[in-house]
Amino acid sequence: MELSFNELEQRMLRFLKQEFLEKGGRPETMHDPATMHDDVMQKFGLDLTQYREVMARLEHHGIVRAIAIGAPNGHLQIDGIVVEIVRQFDDAAAKPKAEPDRMEQVKRYFFSKRWFVAVLVALAVLAAVAAVVSNSKTILEWFGFRP
């Protein structure tokens, strides 16, 4: 199952990927560099409520783990899966769009028109009547009438 993310979440995931590559997933000690909540909120212009909503979704998918949101030393632990998710975004963007199937579009257009369906039914009835008329001699012989 492929996950879907809105524009803000995609930009945030790209940022988190860079943070993961620069600082690692989680700081070993309090002196090691970490991705701080305040820095992320300022970069994306989010208030605490919006930030918690986005983090809850990312945390649900196992991408990040938010440690002490709102605390002065609150930070993110970023899982390495963020690199793969961003790669999938890039692959999807690089993939060329498939050419539309023109025949399918034409069929969809004509079969959505009532007059075209009426013409098709009339042609089918006309073909059936023509077949009966052209084979009327054989049909009459089946029922015992000799012309």
Secondary structure, DSSP 8 states (H G I E B T S, - for coil): ------HHHHHHHHHHHHHHHHH-SS-SSTTS--EEHHHHHHHHT--HHHHHHHHHHHHHTTSEEEESTTSTT-EEEE-THHHHHHHHHHHHHHS------HHHHHHHHHHT-HHHHHHHHHHHHHHHHHHHHHTHHHHHHHTT---
